[in-house]
Amino acid sequence: MKISFPLKALSVLACAALCSVALAQSGTVNAICSTDQAWCDLAASDFQKATGVKVLQVRKATGEALAQLRAEAANPKTDIWWGGTGDPFLQAAEVGLLEAYRPSYINDLHSWSVRQYAMTGNKVGGFYTSAIGFGWNTEVLKKKKLPEPKCWKDLLDPRYKGEIETSHPAASGTAYTILAGLVQLMGEEAAFDYMKKLHKNITAYTRSGTAQAPSVAKGEVAIGLSFIFGFDGWTHNGYPVKSAAPCEGTSFEVGGIALIKGSKNPDAAQKYYDWLMSPAGQGVGARANSLQVPANKTFKADPRIPLIDHVRLIKYDFEKYGRAAERKRLIERWQREVESLPK
């Protein structure tokens, strides 16, 4: 009887040791996801089931994610950041927040994805791509006797006053892509003149660039400015939503993925990164109704994903407009000259 307690104690210690080993083998990864919430959640759940790695993940717009990474730079709490427009990722690389990583499967990726690696010294990968456009609720437009927009110039129609929603460039990478795209398409002075006129028709600047599609689908707003894929997802689900790329030309994104410099869980972070870039991880987007064009070209993508071959894309200068100083300058000018105007 005297030896029963030590045996129990040893048993408890052995169990604790085994549990500790299991935990160390599975690991934990702290992630920021900047794409659609449904994709963020499904990816984390699928990866955790497949690998046993625990995913502690938050969803933040790219502008907010960049601000968080800057704030915690001296003591990083994030291991990996993925999804969302690429410009903030390029800015994070520029200021030394990201860890270089060139995956062994680089030849499995589209050329536009590989270019992101080359441009950033392998600190940012291209995760997906999609084009900026308009989405509108056909029933709302019909009820209010409003025409369907086809071009940027159409959005200045006074009949659209209070009918258009877009996002805020200081918080949303989508909005910054629109801002930088208009500057490249029209020239800076003409673009700001355009945005001042457009401001009169804007009902709200949201913090998230993914908010416009559900707002349009639910009839909360007539027209949204965002990435086309978001509107098409609601169309495929039976909502009265149509979309178009601006006739004059439009900007596009190459969504980012990156490892954080000085992260606490680098092995688990790399494992999550590789899974997200694999056919299994890339296929999650369409399952979550996010219809961006995936970077991995070795699997058959969902047929609902809108092709951008017919879209008139501008020659977007990712290197220039991905710089932190240029982003800061343009956003501050937008806040000073556009946001401050009365409607």
C-alpha positions, 0 to 999 in steps of 0.5 A: 500500500505504501508504494501505491502513491508513488506509482500513481504519481509516476503515472501522472508524470508519465501522462503529462510527459506524453501529453507535452510531447504530443503538444510539441509535435502538433504545435500552435500557430498564431495567424492573421487572415485578411481575406473573407471571414468564411475562408479564414475560418474554414482554412484554419479548421481544415488545417487543424484537422489535417495536421493537429496544429492548433490555429489561433487566428484573427481576421483583420483588414490588411491596413489594420493587420499592417498596423498591428504588425508594426506595433508588435515588431519588437515582440512579435505575437503573430507567426503568419499573415495571409490573404488580402491585398498585396500592397500592405504586404509589400510595405511590411516587407519594406520595413523589415517585418517579414521573414524571407521564404522561397518554397520548394514548390515555386514552379507550381505557382502562376507567374504573377505569384512568383513575381511577388517573391522576386520583387520582395526578396522572397518575403511575400508570396502571391496567394491569389489574384482578382480585379476591382469592379462594380457590383449592384443589386438589380432589384434595387436599381430597378425599383429606384429606376437607376441605370446599371454602371459600366464605367468609372464615369458612370458612378458620377451620375447625380442619381447615384447620390447616397447609393454607392458603398466602398471602403476606407483606404487607411483601413482597407487594402481593397480601397487602397488598390482602388485609390492607387489604381485610379491614380495610375489610370487617370493621372494623380490630379485627374484621379483626385478630381474624380474621387472628390466628385464621387465622394458626393455619391458615397453613402459609407466608407467601411473599414473592410473591403469585403463588406460591399458584396453582402451589403449589395446582395442584401439590398442595403446599398445599390452599388458597391466598389470592391473586387468582382469575385465577391459580388459573383459569389452572391450571384451564384448563391441566387441573389439579385447581384450583377457585376462588371469591370470598368470599361476604362480599365481597372486595378487588380490585386495579388493577394499576399502570404508571408511569415513574420520575422521573429515569430515564436512558432516558425515551424508551425507557421511554415507548415500552415503556409505550405498547406495554404499554398497547396491544392488543398489549401487553395481549394478552400477559397471556392468552398467558402464562396471566395472566388479569387483566382488561386496561385497554385496552378496544379489543380482544377480550380472551381468553374465559378471563379471569374476569369480576368482574361477579358478585363481591361487591366492597368499595368499596376506598378506594385513596386511603387505603390507598394512602398510605405511612403507612397501609400502614406502620402496618397492616403493622407492626401485622400483624407485631406482632400476627399474624406473631409469634403461635405456630401 
